[in-house]
Amino acid sequence: MQKILIAGGAGFIGSHLCESFLDENYAVICVDNLITGDKKNIDPLIKNSNFKFINHDTTKFLQSDELTEIDYIFHLASPASPNKKSPRSYINHPIETLLANSLGTYELLELAKKFSAKFLYVSSSEIYGNPTISQQTEDYFGNVNPNGIRSVYDEGKRFGEAMTMAYVRKFGTDARIVRIFNTYGPKMQKDDGRVISNFINQAIENKQITVYGDGNQTRSFCYVDDMVNGLKLAMFTPGTKGQVMNLGNPDEKTILEIARIIKNMVGSSSEIIHEELPEDDPENRKPDIEKAKRLLKWSPKINLEDGLKKTIEYFKKI
Ligand SMILES: NC(=O)c1ccc[n+]([C@@H]2O[C@H](COP(=O)([O-])OP(=O)(O)OC[C@H]3O[C@@H](n4cnc5c(N)ncnc54)[C@H](O)[C@@H]3O)[C@@H](O)[C@H]2O)c1
């Protein structure tokens, strides 16, 4: 049975990935220190004898008797929310975020080297910063403030990418980089301050829906099941070693449009209000996914309405 290590496996995307691999009869080792994730995300998996949870900070050397072999390592272990009002935000965990993507990436790559495991580093569209081109291709170097408030995440991810490629070049490690664009779905944390979870919870509770700035900034949102499929293909498809791939849904909407769609779908009486735009908030975000389409034969299948429906149902239930 093949063994997969998922760092950050108790988080939103990581827990879906764990579940999906268990369904396919892999042995899954979830490594997470729960800094922004939640044990509840993986509680249903604990009873599966093919699943093992190790509460561990990836920036430290991982020694465990369980680790006799590993075939694949997915590195998702990093805080991910930019909203400083959330206790889970990387703005409130600046040093941990820098270290998770630098030292954490180093430790996990060392593990990949030791076990000759295939490696996938989860980077972010944030490495493009506030892009000066409207649709970001992988060869765009970005427009990043190297020491602004978001730099702990942006520069952390850029360092993680550099470290991953250094292992490919120096040791021949079979590693690849995926730049994830905004992803949403069940198991996002209610208090993580990300756009979709914020709007849905505000709408369900008939509270004011808070749009930052005039709401004309754009984002494109990918449903988590599509993302999980993309991550798996990026790991398993031949020819992906050393490749950098955008994964996301190119269906671009303004934040104000998203607020209105969610309000209508929930049937909420919430008022949409505007608050100050956070520092270095990107004006647009739209992935160019031609490379993933070509290399992985992947494209997102779930449209915004269907994905939102499932996500709203989830938040109504919890
Ligand atoms: N969700 C998105 O829209 C999005 C967009 C771009 C990139 N990403 C990236 O995807 C990955 C997963 O994001 P998510 O949305 O699931 O966020 P999340 O916060 O739910 O998951 C991240 C997980 O990593 C764990 N973690 C963080 N630092 C750790 C450390 N040092 N040691 C062990 N575990 C640690 C957290 O506890 C959490 O469970 C992150 O790397 C994030 O940067 C996500």
The ligand as an SDF file (V2000), in Angstrom:
LIG
                    3D

 44 48  0  0  0  0  0  0  0  0999 V2000
   -7.6180   28.1770    0.4710 N   0  0  0  0  0  0  0  0  0  0  0  0
   -7.0960   28.9790   -0.4240 C   0  0  0  0  0  0  0  0  0  0  0  0
   -7.8170   29.7380   -1.0570 O   0  0  0  0  0  0  0  0  0  0  0  0
   -5.6150   28.9680   -0.7240 C   0  0  0  0  0  0  0  0  0  0  0  0
   -5.1420   29.8000   -1.7420 C   0  0  0  0  0  0  0  0  0  0  0  0
   -3.7780   29.7720   -2.0300 C   0  0  0  0  0  0  0  0  0  0  0  0
   -2.9230   28.9210   -1.3530 C   0  0  0  0  0  0  0  0  0  0  0  0
   -3.4160   28.1450   -0.3490 N   0  0  0  0  0  0  0  0  0  0  0  0
   -2.4700   27.3000    0.3600 C   0  0  0  0  0  0  0  0  0  0  0  0
   -3.0270   26.0210    0.5590 O   0  0  0  0  0  0  0  0  0  0  0  0
   -2.5630   25.4710    1.7840 C   0  0  0  0  0  0  0  0  0  0  0  0
   -3.7540   25.0250    2.6240 C   0  0  0  0  0  0  0  0  0  0  0  0
   -4.5830   26.1550    2.8600 O   0  0  0  0  0  0  0  0  0  0  0  0
   -5.9940   26.0410    3.5960 P   0  0  0  0  0  0  0  0  0  0  0  0
   -6.8770   27.0150    2.9350 O   0  0  0  0  0  0  0  0  0  0  0  0
   -6.3950   24.6330    3.6870 O   0  0  0  0  0  0  0  0  0  0  0  0
   -5.6080   26.6510    5.0150 O   0  0  0  0  0  0  0  0  0  0  0  0
   -5.7200   25.9940    6.4690 P   0  0  0  0  0  0  0  0  0  0  0  0
   -5.2180   27.0370    7.4180 O   0  0  0  0  0  0  0  0  0  0  0  0
   -7.0750   25.4500    6.6790 O   0  0  0  0  0  0  0  0  0  0  0  0
   -4.6920   24.7760    6.3920 O   0  0  0  0  0  0  0  0  0  0  0  0
   -3.3160   24.8860    6.6590 C   0  0  0  0  0  0  0  0  0  0  0  0
   -2.9570   23.8010    7.6590 C   0  0  0  0  0  0  0  0  0  0  0  0
   -1.5460   23.8580    7.9090 O   0  0  0  0  0  0  0  0  0  0  0  0
   -1.3270   23.6910    9.3010 C   0  0  0  0  0  0  0  0  0  0  0  0
   -0.0240   24.2940    9.6250 N   0  0  0  0  0  0  0  0  0  0  0  0
    0.3700   25.5730    9.4760 C   0  0  0  0  0  0  0  0  0  0  0  0
    1.6480   25.7240    9.8790 N   0  0  0  0  0  0  0  0  0  0  0  0
    2.0710   24.5020   10.2740 C   0  0  0  0  0  0  0  0  0  0  0  0
    3.2970   23.9940   10.7950 C   0  0  0  0  0  0  0  0  0  0  0  0
    4.3610   24.7730   10.9720 N   0  0  0  0  0  0  0  0  0  0  0  0
    3.3720   22.6790   11.1090 N   0  0  0  0  0  0  0  0  0  0  0  0
    2.3130   21.8500   10.9170 C   0  0  0  0  0  0  0  0  0  0  0  0
    1.1300   22.2740   10.4280 N   0  0  0  0  0  0  0  0  0  0  0  0
    1.0120   23.5810   10.1110 C   0  0  0  0  0  0  0  0  0  0  0  0
   -2.5100   24.4040    9.9520 C   0  0  0  0  0  0  0  0  0  0  0  0
   -2.7440   24.0210   11.2810 O   0  0  0  0  0  0  0  0  0  0  0  0
   -3.6470   24.0060    9.0160 C   0  0  0  0  0  0  0  0  0  0  0  0
   -4.2600   22.8110    9.4300 O   0  0  0  0  0  0  0  0  0  0  0  0
   -1.7030   26.5440    2.4520 C   0  0  0  0  0  0  0  0  0  0  0  0
   -0.3540   26.2770    2.1760 O   0  0  0  0  0  0  0  0  0  0  0  0
   -2.1420   27.7980    1.7610 C   0  0  0  0  0  0  0  0  0  0  0  0
   -1.1260   28.7540    1.7480 O   0  0  0  0  0  0  0  0  0  0  0  0
   -4.7430   28.1420   -0.0130 C   0  0  0  0  0  0  0  0  0  0  0  0
  1  2  1  0
  2  3  2  0
  2  4  1  0
  4  5  1  0
  4 44  2  0
  5  6  2  0
  6  7  1  0
  7  8  2  0
  8  9  1  0
  8 44  1  0
  9 10  1  0
  9 42  1  0
 10 11  1  0
 11 12  1  0
 11 40  1  0
 12 13  1  0
 13 14  1  0
 14 15  2  0
 14 16  1  0
 14 17  1  0
 17 18  1  0
 18 19  2  0
 18 20  1  0
 18 21  1  0
 21 22  1  0
 22 23  1  0
 23 24  1  0
 23 38  1  0
 24 25  1  0
 25 26  1  0
 25 36  1  0
 26 27  1  0
 26 35  1  0
 27 28  2  0
 28 29  1  0
 29 30  1  0
 29 35  2  0
 30 31  1  0
 30 32  2  0
 32 33  1  0
 33 34  2  0
 34 35  1  0
 36 37  1  0
 36 38  1  0
 38 39  1  0
 40 41  1  0
 40 42  1  0
 42 43  1  0
M  CHG  2   8   1  16  -1
M  END
$$$$
